[in-house]
Amino acid sequence: MHYFMWIAQAIGFGYIGLALVAPAPPSVVMGVARDMWPTISTQQAEYSVVRYPYASNVNTFNKARMLELVNGLRMTHGLGTLEYHDVLLKVAQGHAEFQAAFRVVTHADTGGLLTDRLAALGGSWHGNSVIAENVGAGAVGEKEIIDAWTASPGHLANILHPEIQYMGVGVSDGYWVQDLAHFGA
């Protein structure tokens, strides 16, 4: 039986996504000593950080299968397909590794939020850009994490955003990150 905890995340310029935690019960997820948390800035501290010590041992995924699942879902809703983007792949993998190292599910890390992580790796966007992030833990494969994200209205809205063109996905020890973007003109 899976237990899910949904945590709304938002940043100053718009909605970013939800954090999905599965399968640990809430009593396992919420208790953690303060000195075990990663150091993040005051601005980042406004975002929920969920301690999740028991994910899975998944460290790889089938990129073609993941893209097939996401694009199949988008096409059933009359939307265009996505492509992988090198910067988004690096950002997603780096954030998955951060989550795994600290056993947390969060949108913020020591590198900042998604916008900060993109900028650090050379990603650029303009005023009409759209970026979104889905995070989660515990899924053992591409279909399981996509099924979990699509069962959540917030995650699904990120995947089905009509302007999104690019995707990056990362996984480390069962901590999943999906970064989505339209970089504008």
HELIX and SHEET records of a PDB file:
HELIX    1   1 PRO A   26  MET A   30  1                                   5    
HELIX    2   2 ARG A   34  MET A   36  5                                   3    
HELIX    3   3 GLN A   44  GLU A   46  5                                   3    
HELIX    4   4 LYS A   63  THR A   76  1                                  14    
HELIX    5   5 ASP A   86  PHE A  102  1                                  17    
HELIX    6   6 LEU A  114  ALA A  120  1                                   7    
HELIX    7   7 GLU A  142  THR A  150  1                                   9    
HELIX    8   8 PRO A  153  ILE A  159  1                                   7    
SHEET    1   A 6 MET A   5  ILE A  11  0                                        
SHEET    2   A 6 GLY A  14  VAL A  21 -1                                        
SHEET    3   A 6 VAL A 130  ALA A 137  1                                        
SHEET    4   A 6 TYR A 175  HIS A 182 -1                                        
SHEET    5   A 6 TYR A 166  SER A 172 -1                                        
SHEET    6   A 6 GLU A  83  TYR A  84  1                                        
SHEET    1   B 2 VAL A  50  ARG A  51  0                                        
SHEET    2   B 2 VAL A 104  VAL A 105 -1                                        
END                                                                             
